[in-house]
Amino acid sequence: MAETSIAEIKQSAEQKMGKTLDALKNDLAKVRTGRAHTGILDHVMVDYYGNPTPVPQVANVSLVDSRTLGVQPYEKNMVGKIEKAIRDGDLGLNPATHGDIIRVPMPSLTEERRRDLIKVVRNEAEGARVAVRNIRRDANGTLKDMVKAKTATEDEERRTQDEVQKLTDKFIGEIDKMLADKEKDLLAV
């Protein structure tokens, strides 16, 4: 009886920590570096027949070169709307239309902007670390309650706490690696 719930505690902690890592990965992907990547327009919404729709669902987004995106709408009448949505988005992009293709050059980042973005990604990473530590705290609290209720022994509690700590260390290590990669990306000119 006690063994299954201890296994469930570990499994639940690992799943929650994994979700925290996925959320951080998504948050970091939103932070723009100087290089172009097609995912940058995933969160830009365009009015498509009255419905807010992400740009990649109404247009083909491709890389023209390392600093330019090409956006080709599936319908010609969407060119102006997509261009306006990209310009009005909070990404600081300035698209230009050439026929029915919208070119989106990535402006180079100033040193000050790079420093600001590094502060943002460090803040995101710290939030993820805190979330992972809170998951550890909740798991350890549940274990203590199980020992009080005599559904687990103190040895099981100690062993499981060690395993949860190893999970915590592993996920915090991955968070630190993601942060280091993103900082390196931001500093690359």
C-alpha positions as CSV (number, residue, x, y, z in Angstrom):
1,M,0.0,0.0,0.0
2,A,2.6,2.6,1.1
3,E,5.0,1.7,-1.7
4,T,2.5,2.6,-4.5
5,S,1.8,6.0,-3.0
6,I,5.5,6.7,-2.6
7,A,6.0,5.8,-6.2
8,E,3.1,8.1,-7.1
9,I,4.7,10.9,-5.2
10,K,8.0,10.5,-7.1
11,Q,6.2,10.2,-10.4
12,S,3.9,13.2,-9.8
13,A,6.9,15.3,-8.8
14,E,8.8,14.3,-11.9
15,Q,5.9,15.1,-14.2
16,K,5.3,18.5,-12.6
17,M,9.0,19.3,-12.9
18,G,8.9,18.2,-16.5
19,K,6.0,20.6,-17.1
20,T,7.9,23.4,-15.5
21,L,10.8,22.7,-17.9
22,D,8.5,22.8,-20.9
23,A,6.9,26.0,-19.7
24,L,10.4,27.6,-19.4
25,K,11.3,26.3,-22.9
26,N,8.2,28.1,-24.3
27,D,8.9,31.3,-22.4
28,L,12.6,31.4,-23.6
29,A,11.5,30.7,-27.2
30,K,9.4,33.9,-27.1
31,V,12.5,36.0,-26.2
32,R,13.9,37.3,-29.5
33,T,17.6,37.0,-30.4
34,G,19.2,38.8,-33.3
35,R,18.7,35.8,-35.6
36,A,15.5,35.0,-37.5
37,H,13.5,31.8,-36.6
38,T,10.1,30.9,-37.9
39,G,8.6,30.3,-34.4
40,I,8.9,34.0,-33.6
41,L,5.5,34.7,-35.3
42,D,3.7,31.8,-33.5
43,H,2.2,34.2,-31.0
44,V,1.3,37.0,-33.4
45,M,-2.5,37.0,-33.9
46,V,-4.1,38.2,-37.1
47,D,-7.8,38.9,-37.7
48,Y,-9.0,36.0,-39.9
49,Y,-12.7,36.5,-40.8
50,G,-13.4,37.8,-37.3
51,N,-11.3,35.2,-35.4
52,P,-7.9,35.9,-33.9
53,T,-5.6,33.3,-35.6
54,P,-1.8,32.8,-35.3
55,V,0.1,33.9,-38.4
56,P,1.5,30.4,-39.2
57,Q,-2.1,29.2,-39.7
58,V,-2.9,31.8,-42.4
59,A,0.5,32.0,-44.1
60,N,3.6,30.0,-44.9
61,V,6.5,31.4,-42.7
62,S,10.0,30.6,-44.0
63,L,13.6,31.8,-43.5
64,V,14.8,33.9,-46.4
65,D,18.2,34.3,-44.7
66,S,19.6,34.3,-41.2
67,R,18.1,37.7,-40.5
68,T,15.0,37.7,-42.6
69,L,11.6,35.9,-42.5
70,G,9.4,35.4,-45.5
71,V,5.7,35.3,-44.9
72,Q,3.5,34.2,-47.8
73,P,-0.3,34.4,-47.0
74,Y,-2.4,31.5,-48.3
75,E,-5.0,34.1,-49.4
76,K,-4.0,37.4,-51.2
77,N,-6.5,39.5,-49.3
78,M,-4.7,38.7,-46.0
79,V,-1.4,40.4,-47.0
80,G,-2.3,43.8,-45.4
81,K,-3.8,42.3,-42.3
82,I,-0.8,40.0,-41.6
83,E,1.6,42.9,-42.2
84,K,-0.3,45.1,-39.7
85,A,-0.5,42.3,-37.1
86,I,3.3,41.7,-37.3
87,R,4.0,45.5,-37.1
88,D,1.5,45.9,-34.1
89,G,2.8,42.8,-32.3
90,D,5.1,43.5,-29.3
91,L,8.2,42.1,-31.1
92,G,9.5,45.3,-32.5
93,L,9.4,44.1,-36.1
94,N,8.9,46.2,-39.2
95,P,7.6,44.0,-42.1
96,A,7.7,45.2,-45.7
97,T,5.4,43.8,-48.5
98,H,6.9,42.8,-51.9
99,G,4.0,41.7,-54.1
100,D,2.2,39.0,-52.2
101,I,5.2,38.1,-49.9
102,I,5.9,39.9,-46.7
103,R,9.6,40.2,-45.7
104,V,10.3,40.6,-42.0
105,P,13.9,41.7,-41.3
106,M,15.1,41.1,-37.8
107,P,16.6,44.3,-36.4
108,S,20.0,43.8,-34.7
109,L,19.9,44.0,-31.0
110,T,21.6,46.9,-29.2
111,E,23.9,46.1,-26.3
112,E,21.4,47.7,-23.9
113,R,18.6,45.6,-25.3
114,R,20.7,42.4,-25.0
115,R,21.3,43.2,-21.3
116,D,17.6,43.8,-20.8
117,L,16.7,40.5,-22.5
118,I,19.3,38.6,-20.4
119,K,17.6,40.0,-17.3
120,V,14.3,38.7,-18.6
121,V,15.6,35.2,-19.3
122,R,17.4,35.0,-15.9
123,N,14.1,36.0,-14.2
124,E,12.2,33.3,-16.2
125,A,14.9,30.7,-15.2
126,E,14.7,31.7,-11.5
127,G,10.9,31.4,-11.6
128,A,11.3,27.8,-13.0
129,R,13.9,27.0,-10.3
130,V,11.5,28.2,-7.6
131,A,8.7,26.2,-9.1
132,V,10.8,23.0,-9.1
133,R,11.8,23.6,-5.4
134,N,8.2,24.1,-4.5
135,I,7.3,20.8,-6.1
136,R,10.1,19.2,-4.0
137,R,8.7,20.9,-0.9
138,D,5.2,19.6,-1.6
139,A,6.5,16.0,-2.2
140,N,8.5,16.1,1.0
141,G,5.5,17.4,2.9
142,T,3.3,14.6,1.6
143,L,6.0,12.1,2.7
144,K,6.0,13.6,6.2
145,D,2.2,13.3,6.4
146,M,2.5,9.6,5.3
147,V,5.0,8.9,8.1
148,K,2.6,10.6,10.7
149,A,-0.3,8.5,9.4
150,K,2.0,5.5,9.6
151,T,1.5,4.6,5.9
152,A,5.2,4.9,5.3
153,T,8.3,4.2,7.4
154,E,11.0,6.9,8.2
155,D,13.5,4.9,6.1
156,E,11.1,5.0,3.1
157,E,10.7,8.8,3.7
158,R,14.4,9.4,3.9
159,R,15.1,7.3,0.7
160,T,12.3,9.0,-1.2
161,Q,13.4,12.4,-0.1
162,D,16.9,11.6,-1.5
163,E,15.4,10.5,-4.8
164,V,13.2,13.6,-5.0
165,Q,16.3,15.7,-4.2
166,K,18.2,14.0,-7.1
167,L,15.2,14.8,-9.4
168,T,15.3,18.4,-8.2
169,D,19.0,18.7,-8.9
170,K,18.6,17.1,-12.4
171,F,15.9,19.6,-13.4
172,I,17.6,22.6,-11.9
173,G,20.7,21.6,-13.9
174,E,18.6,21.4,-17.1
175,I,17.2,24.9,-16.3
176,D,20.7,26.3,-15.8
177,K,21.8,24.7,-19.1
178,M,18.8,26.2,-21.0
179,L,19.6,29.6,-19.5
180,A,23.2,29.4,-20.4
181,D,22.3,28.5,-24.0
182,K,19.9,31.3,-24.3
183,E,22.3,33.9,-22.8
184,K,25.0,32.7,-25.3
185,D,22.4,33.1,-28.1
186,L,21.5,36.6,-27.0
187,L,25.2,37.7,-26.7
188,A,26.1,36.3,-30.2
189,V,26.3,39.3,-32.5
